[in-house]
Each structure stands twice: as structure tokens, then as C-alpha cells.
Amino acid sequence: MLYIDIPTHPEIRALFEARADACVSIYLPTTPETQNVTLSRISFGNLTRTALEQLDAVGFDKRRRAALEEHLLALDEDGEFWRLQANSLAVLATSDSLRTFRLATEVTETVEVSDRFYLKPLMRAMAFPQHAFVLALSENDARLVEVFADQPASAVNVPGLPASAADAAGRSPVNNLTQDTTQTNSEGRKKLLLSFLRKVDAALRTVLAGRETPLILAATEPVGPMFRSLNSYPGLLAEGISASPDDMSESALASAARSVLDGHYAARIEAATALFHERIGSHRAISDLQAVARAATFGAVDLLLVDIDEVMPGTVDDTDGTVALATKPSAASYGVIDEITGRVILAGGKVLAVRREDMPDGAAVAAILRYPV
């Protein structure tokens, strides 16, 4: 099983706002295979030492250093924690706190030390989690299946989920309407289906409330369009699985869902890139680092695209957004792209973290503006 805990948007905003005398951000690949987790723990120990060495280099307070080291060592020694992992791990620590996030996406082994957290890899995990739910829905069946990046799909227990339309109606199959002679077969069938689908939607709320995980609908007509007309979950994707799910196994549903997810993510990137090029002519699209930092500082960025793997140590002026790049990472600098990302999010903008090959013009950052700056 893949154990995932991706931060919500309120959590990521709080993390971007966090400041401390030392914020340690550690990212490393892990494995859900418990018998192979030893290498991940060794990597974490090495990255911890690197972080502490950076603090020693700037003469960090010894008592605060000891408290921070205690948090990290306690995590390193927690065998139960390491037993339950996903494909990668984010560890965000200060002398007073430690947060962890297990991610389905892969990350590059990284350690950053600054007065704020390095959060760009988390943005990629939030944007492209490779994690979804599939609602397999027909008159004869209603199932919720959870799909993971590299692990087998599994059925989700949903309290109150009706097993079928007939179950929801407490009667024989919906095509047999002899119990209700006041309605025509087609009218009665439609009403019974709508009642069934409303019960499905209500049951799903107990599992999906507060989530942002994509939901993929596997259904055919008329059930598919009818469910979409009353669905209350905002994460339902427009594209679904257009096949009867009755005879589809969890594995078959997961395979079809991954294809839908890939198309969904590719379409988001393609649409953002197209909009970027469209806005260049009206001076509402920029990719120069200094210009993007300035726009982010003034709250002018509506959508920011960032290269998930690019790290530029330095600082960004709080007043005018001027970027001063550093020659190498240290406790006296931080990732400027990460800082720009945080300013965009705190100003209500959206962020899309992608691979370099998906960036407009191959830039490290690209911004679509609310207005020319």
C-alpha cells in the first residue's frame, strides 16, 4: 500500500509563511517496500548531517542546533514511521517542530537550510499526485476505487453507499416498475435512477469531504450524464472512463484511470503554455527571473509555471522583488524560485510545477500576469 499525505492549500500557505532561525527542508526518494527501506534511512541520515554542517558553518546557536538535531534523530530512529512509506518523503524541521509528507511523485534528493522552507517539490506533488479515486457506477453497481502511482488499486469502504439502484430503491431492479403503475416506465426509471445517484453523491461526501484528489467517473449513458448533473464533489474530472464498469476489475479501472490522469495533466500544461504565448503580445506574460520576482512581489501574477528541478540559491528583496543570486547554497540564502512561488500563492495566484521540457521557452520560471507590470 502507498501511504500518502499531500498538504492541502491552507497547509501549503502556512508553510510558505513560516519563518524561523533555521528551517531544514529534506527531500528524498523512498519505497513502499518495507524490506527495502534501509537505503532511504541511510540517505536521510546523510542529508541530516549535511543540514547540520551548514548550520555549523554559520555559527548557529548550539542549543537550538541540538533541539533541531533531536527532532531529526527521533524521526530517523522511528522504525514504524519508515515502515509506512510512499515513493518519496519531505521532511520540514525547525528547532521547535517537524512535519513530514509522504508523496506519490518522485523527487530529487535535496537538502535546503534557510530561514524559510523549500517547498517547490511539494507543489509538484500537489499538482500531479498520480493519485485518484474512480467511481464505478451503473444501475447494478456502485464502487469507489482508490488508484495509486505504482501500487495496486484498492476498494474504498464508503458507509451508506447503495450497492445498486434497486438497493437504493428497496425494490426489484429499476427496469421492473410494476410496483408503481402511476408512472410510465421511462419516467419512473429516471426518477429512481436520480434518487439512487443522489444517495451515491451523499455517501461519497463522507469520504471525499475536504479532499482535492481527482475523481474519475466510470459510467455509460444515461447514468454518467445524470450523475454529473448532480455531483457535488469539485474534483470530478470532465473526462471519464466511457465503458461499463460492471465487469471491470480494480486493476482494469486503475489502468484506465491512469490514462485519464495523464491526459488531464498534459492538457493543463498545454493550456497554460498556450495562454502564456497568447498573453506575450499584451505584455501579460514574462519569463525573465527578475521581472517575474518583481511581479510576484507586487501580487500581479495570476499563474506561475516553475521548473520543478531548478534550484537557484539567493535572496529576493521584500520590497521590490530584486533577486540577488548566491554562488552556492548556504544557511544565509534560500531558493529564489521557491520564494517567488510562495509570494504568488500568498497573493492568491495559482502555481503549476512542471519538468523543464514542459516550461515555455525552456525558462526556469514563467508568469501569466493579471495586468502588465
C-alpha positions as CSV (number, residue, x, y, z in Angstrom):
1,M,0.0,0.0,0.0
2,L,1.1,3.6,-0.8
3,Y,0.9,5.9,2.3
4,I,0.3,9.4,1.0
5,D,-0.3,12.7,2.9
6,I,-0.1,15.6,0.5
7,P,-0.6,19.1,2.0
8,T,-3.8,21.0,1.4
9,H,-3.7,24.5,0.1
10,P,-4.2,26.1,3.6
11,E,-1.3,24.0,4.8
12,I,1.0,25.0,2.0
13,R,0.1,28.6,2.6
14,A,1.0,28.3,6.2
15,L,4.3,26.6,5.3
16,F,5.2,29.4,2.9
17,E,4.5,31.9,5.6
18,A,6.6,30.1,8.2
19,R,9.9,31.7,9.3
20,A,12.5,30.5,11.9
21,D,16.1,30.9,12.7
22,A,16.7,27.6,10.9
23,C,14.3,25.8,8.6
24,V,15.6,22.5,7.3
25,S,13.9,21.0,4.2
26,I,14.9,17.5,3.3
27,Y,13.5,15.6,0.2
28,L,14.5,12.0,-0.6
29,P,13.2,9.0,-2.6
30,T,11.7,6.3,-0.5
31,T,9.9,3.0,-1.2
32,P,6.7,1.4,-0.1
33,E,8.5,-1.9,0.1
34,T,9.3,-2.2,3.8
35,Q,12.1,-4.7,3.2
36,N,14.0,-2.1,1.0
37,V,13.6,1.0,3.2
38,T,17.1,0.8,4.7
39,L,18.7,2.8,1.9
40,S,16.2,5.5,2.4
41,R,17.0,5.8,6.1
42,I,20.7,5.9,5.3
43,S,20.1,8.7,2.8
44,F,18.0,10.6,5.3
45,G,20.9,10.3,7.9
46,N,23.4,11.7,5.3
47,L,21.1,14.6,4.4
48,T,20.6,15.4,8.1
49,R,24.4,15.6,8.6
50,T,24.6,17.9,5.6
51,A,22.0,20.2,7.0
52,L,23.7,20.4,10.4
53,E,27.1,21.1,8.8
54,Q,25.5,24.1,7.0
55,L,24.3,25.4,10.4
56,D,27.7,24.8,12.0
57,A,29.3,26.8,9.1
58,V,27.3,30.0,10.1
59,G,27.8,29.5,13.9
60,F,24.2,28.6,14.6
61,D,23.2,28.6,18.3
62,K,24.3,25.3,19.8
63,R,21.2,24.8,22.0
64,R,18.9,25.4,19.0
65,R,21.0,23.1,16.9
66,A,20.8,20.4,19.5
67,A,17.0,20.7,19.6
68,L,16.8,20.5,15.8
69,E,19.1,17.5,15.7
70,E,16.9,15.8,18.3
71,H,13.8,16.1,16.1
72,L,15.6,14.7,13.1
73,L,17.3,11.8,15.0
74,A,13.9,10.9,16.6
75,L,12.5,10.5,13.1
76,D,15.5,8.5,11.9
77,E,15.0,6.1,14.7
78,D,11.2,5.7,14.3
79,G,11.0,2.2,12.7
80,E,7.2,2.3,12.5
81,F,7.3,5.6,10.6
82,W,9.8,4.2,8.0
83,R,7.7,1.1,7.6
84,L,4.8,3.1,6.1
85,Q,6.2,5.0,3.1
86,A,5.3,6.1,-0.5
87,N,7.7,7.0,-3.4
88,S,9.3,10.0,-1.7
89,L,9.4,11.9,1.5
90,A,9.5,15.5,2.5
91,V,10.8,16.5,6.0
92,L,10.4,20.1,7.2
93,A,12.0,20.8,10.5
94,T,12.9,23.6,12.8
95,S,14.2,23.6,16.4
96,D,10.6,23.7,17.6
97,S,8.7,21.4,15.1
98,L,8.9,18.7,12.5
99,R,6.5,17.9,9.7
100,T,6.6,15.1,7.2
101,F,4.7,14.4,3.9
102,R,4.8,11.1,2.1
103,L,4.5,11.7,-1.7
104,A,3.4,9.6,-4.6
105,T,5.6,11.6,-7.0
106,E,9.3,11.1,-7.3
107,V,11.7,13.8,-6.0
108,T,15.4,14.6,-6.4
109,E,17.4,14.1,-3.2
110,T,17.7,17.6,-1.7
111,V,18.6,19.4,1.5
112,E,18.0,23.1,2.0
113,V,18.7,25.2,5.1
114,S,17.4,28.8,5.4
115,D,15.0,31.0,7.4
116,R,12.1,29.5,5.4
117,F,11.2,26.1,4.0
118,Y,11.9,24.9,0.5
119,L,8.5,23.8,-0.9
120,K,8.7,23.6,-4.6
121,P,8.8,19.7,-4.7
122,L,5.6,19.7,-2.7
123,M,3.9,21.9,-5.3
124,R,4.7,19.3,-7.9
125,A,3.1,16.6,-5.7
126,M,0.0,18.7,-5.2
127,A,-0.3,19.5,-8.9
128,F,0.4,16.0,-10.3
129,P,-0.1,13.5,-7.4
130,Q,-0.8,10.4,-9.7
131,H,-3.4,9.6,-7.1
132,A,-7.1,9.4,-7.8
133,F,-10.4,7.9,-7.0
134,V,-12.5,6.1,-9.5
135,L,-16.3,5.9,-9.1
136,A,-17.5,2.8,-10.9
137,L,-21.2,3.5,-11.4
138,S,-24.1,1.7,-13.1
139,E,-27.6,0.7,-12.3
140,N,-26.3,-2.6,-11.0
141,D,-23.2,-1.4,-9.1
142,A,-21.6,1.5,-7.2
143,R,-17.9,1.2,-6.1
144,L,-15.2,3.6,-5.1
145,V,-11.7,2.5,-6.0
146,E,-8.5,4.3,-4.9
147,V,-5.7,4.5,-7.5
148,F,-2.1,5.0,-6.7
149,A,1.0,5.7,-8.8
150,D,2.9,2.4,-8.6
151,Q,0.8,0.3,-6.3
152,P,-2.3,-1.9,-6.8
153,A,-5.6,-0.1,-6.7
154,S,-7.9,-0.9,-3.7
155,A,-11.6,-0.7,-3.0
156,V,-12.7,2.0,-0.5
157,N,-15.3,1.3,2.1
158,V,-17.9,4.1,1.8
159,P,-20.6,4.0,4.6
160,G,-24.1,4.3,3.2
161,L,-23.1,3.7,-0.4
162,P,-26.0,1.8,-2.1
163,A,-25.0,-1.4,-3.9
164,S,-27.2,-0.7,-6.8
165,A,-30.2,1.4,-8.0
166,A,-32.5,-1.4,-6.9
167,D,-30.9,-1.5,-3.4
168,A,-31.3,2.3,-3.1
169,A,-35.0,2.0,-4.0
170,G,-35.5,-1.0,-1.8
171,R,-37.2,-2.9,-4.6
172,S,-36.6,-5.1,-7.6
173,P,-34.4,-3.9,-10.5
174,V,-35.3,-0.5,-11.7
175,N,-36.4,-1.7,-15.2
176,N,-39.3,-3.6,-13.4
177,L,-41.7,-0.8,-12.4
178,T,-44.9,-2.9,-11.9
179,Q,-44.9,-1.7,-8.3
180,D,-45.5,1.9,-9.5
181,T,-48.3,2.0,-12.0
182,T,-48.8,5.8,-11.8
183,Q,-45.7,6.5,-13.8
184,T,-44.6,5.4,-17.3
185,N,-41.6,3.1,-17.3
186,S,-39.2,5.7,-18.6
187,E,-40.3,8.4,-16.2
188,G,-40.3,6.1,-13.2
189,R,-36.9,4.7,-14.2
190,K,-35.4,8.1,-14.5
191,K,-36.7,9.2,-11.1
192,L,-35.4,6.0,-9.4
193,L,-32.0,6.5,-11.0
194,L,-31.8,10.1,-9.9
195,S,-32.7,9.0,-6.3
196,F,-30.0,6.3,-6.5
197,L,-27.4,8.8,-7.8
198,R,-28.3,11.4,-5.1
199,K,-27.7,8.7,-2.5
200,V,-24.3,7.8,-4.1
201,D,-23.3,11.5,-4.1
202,A,-24.3,11.9,-0.4
203,A,-22.4,8.8,0.6
204,L,-19.3,10.0,-1.2
205,R,-19.2,13.2,0.8
206,T,-18.3,11.3,4.0
207,V,-15.1,10.0,2.2
208,L,-14.2,12.9,-0.1
209,A,-15.1,16.0,2.0
210,G,-12.2,18.3,2.3
211,R,-10.1,16.4,-0.3
212,E,-8.7,17.7,-3.6
213,T,-7.9,14.3,-5.0
214,P,-9.2,13.9,-8.6
215,L,-12.4,11.7,-9.0
216,I,-12.8,9.8,-12.3
217,L,-16.2,8.6,-13.3
218,A,-16.5,5.2,-15.0
219,A,-20.0,5.0,-16.4
220,T,-22.1,4.9,-19.5
221,E,-25.3,6.7,-20.6
222,P,-27.7,7.5,-19.0
223,V,-26.0,7.0,-15.6
224,G,-22.9,9.0,-16.4
225,P,-24.5,12.3,-17.5
226,M,-27.2,12.0,-14.8
227,F,-24.6,11.7,-12.1
228,R,-22.6,14.6,-13.4
229,S,-25.7,16.8,-13.3
230,L,-26.0,16.4,-9.5
231,N,-22.4,15.7,-8.4
232,S,-21.2,17.9,-5.5
233,Y,-17.5,17.0,-5.5
234,P,-15.5,19.7,-7.2
235,G,-12.7,17.3,-8.0
236,L,-14.7,15.3,-10.6
237,L,-12.7,15.4,-13.8
238,A,-14.5,16.3,-17.1
239,E,-13.0,13.3,-18.8
240,G,-14.0,9.9,-17.6
241,I,-14.0,6.2,-18.4
242,S,-16.6,5.6,-21.1
243,A,-17.2,1.9,-20.5
244,S,-19.5,-0.1,-18.4
245,P,-17.6,-0.8,-15.2
246,D,-19.7,-3.8,-14.2
247,D,-17.1,-6.4,-15.4
248,M,-14.0,-4.2,-14.8
249,S,-11.7,-5.3,-12.0
250,E,-10.0,-2.8,-9.8
251,S,-6.8,-3.3,-11.8
252,A,-8.6,-2.6,-15.1
253,L,-10.2,0.6,-13.6
254,A,-6.8,1.8,-12.4
255,S,-5.2,1.3,-15.8
256,A,-7.9,3.3,-17.5
257,A,-7.8,5.9,-14.8
258,R,-4.0,6.5,-15.2
259,S,-4.6,7.2,-18.9
260,V,-7.3,9.8,-17.9
261,L,-4.9,11.4,-15.4
262,D,-2.1,11.6,-17.9
263,G,-4.4,13.3,-20.3
264,H,-5.7,15.7,-17.7
265,Y,-2.2,16.8,-16.6
266,A,-1.0,17.1,-20.1
267,A,-4.0,19.3,-21.0
268,R,-3.4,21.6,-18.1
269,I,0.2,22.1,-19.1
270,E,-0.7,22.6,-22.8
271,A,-3.4,25.1,-21.9
272,A,-1.1,27.1,-19.6
273,T,1.7,27.2,-22.2
274,A,-0.8,28.3,-24.9
275,L,-2.1,31.1,-22.7
276,F,1.4,32.2,-21.9
277,H,2.3,32.7,-25.6
278,E,-1.1,34.3,-26.2
279,R,-0.5,36.9,-23.5
280,I,3.0,37.9,-24.6
281,G,1.7,40.4,-27.1
282,S,-0.3,42.2,-24.4
283,H,2.7,42.3,-22.0
284,R,1.0,40.0,-19.6
285,A,3.4,37.0,-19.9
286,I,7.0,37.1,-18.8
287,S,9.8,34.6,-18.2
288,D,12.7,36.8,-17.0
289,L,13.6,35.9,-13.5
290,Q,14.0,39.4,-12.2
291,A,10.7,40.5,-13.9
292,V,8.8,37.5,-12.5
293,A,10.1,38.1,-9.0
294,R,9.0,41.8,-9.2
295,A,5.6,40.9,-10.4
296,A,5.2,38.2,-7.7
297,T,6.2,40.7,-5.0
298,F,3.5,43.2,-6.2
299,G,0.8,40.5,-6.4
300,A,0.5,40.7,-10.2
301,V,0.9,37.0,-11.1
302,D,-2.2,35.1,-11.9
303,L,-0.5,31.8,-12.9
304,L,3.1,30.8,-12.3
305,L,4.9,28.0,-14.1
306,V,8.1,26.8,-12.4
307,D,10.7,24.2,-13.3
308,I,10.4,21.6,-10.6
309,D,14.1,20.6,-10.6
310,E,15.7,24.1,-10.9
311,V,17.2,25.4,-7.7
312,M,18.7,28.9,-7.6
313,P,20.1,29.9,-4.2
314,G,19.9,33.6,-3.3
315,T,17.5,36.1,-1.8
316,V,14.5,38.2,-3.1
317,D,14.0,41.7,-1.7
318,D,10.8,42.0,0.3
319,T,10.1,45.5,-1.0
320,D,10.7,45.5,-4.8
321,G,11.5,41.8,-5.6
322,T,15.1,42.3,-6.7
323,V,16.8,39.0,-6.9
324,A,20.4,38.5,-5.6
325,L,21.7,35.1,-6.6
326,A,24.3,33.3,-4.5
327,T,27.2,31.2,-5.8
328,K,26.2,28.2,-3.7
329,P,23.5,27.1,-1.2
330,S,24.1,28.1,2.4
331,A,22.1,28.8,5.5
332,A,22.4,32.5,4.5
333,S,20.3,32.0,1.3
334,Y,17.3,30.2,0.1
335,G,15.8,29.1,-3.2
336,V,14.6,32.2,-5.0
337,I,12.2,30.3,-7.3
338,D,10.6,28.8,-4.2
339,E,10.3,32.3,-2.7
340,I,8.7,33.6,-5.8
341,T,6.3,30.6,-5.7
342,G,5.3,31.4,-2.1
343,R,4.7,35.1,-2.9
344,V,2.4,34.1,-5.8
345,I,0.4,31.7,-3.6
346,L,0.1,34.2,-0.7
347,A,-1.3,36.8,-3.2
348,G,-3.9,34.4,-4.4
349,G,-2.2,33.2,-7.6
350,K,-2.0,29.7,-9.0
351,V,1.2,27.7,-9.4
352,L,2.0,24.8,-11.8
353,A,5.2,23.0,-11.1
354,V,6.4,21.1,-14.2
355,R,9.5,19.5,-15.7
356,R,11.9,21.7,-17.7
357,E,10.8,20.2,-21.0
358,D,7.3,21.5,-20.3
359,M,8.3,25.1,-19.5
360,P,7.6,27.8,-22.0
361,D,10.8,28.7,-23.9
362,G,12.7,26.4,-21.6
363,A,12.8,29.1,-18.9
364,A,13.1,28.4,-15.1
365,V,10.0,30.5,-14.4
366,A,7.2,31.8,-16.5
367,A,4.4,34.0,-15.3
368,I,1.0,35.0,-16.7
369,L,0.0,38.3,-15.2
370,R,-3.2,39.8,-14.0
371,Y,-2.1,43.1,-15.5
372,P,1.1,44.4,-17.2
373,V,3.9,45.4,-14.8
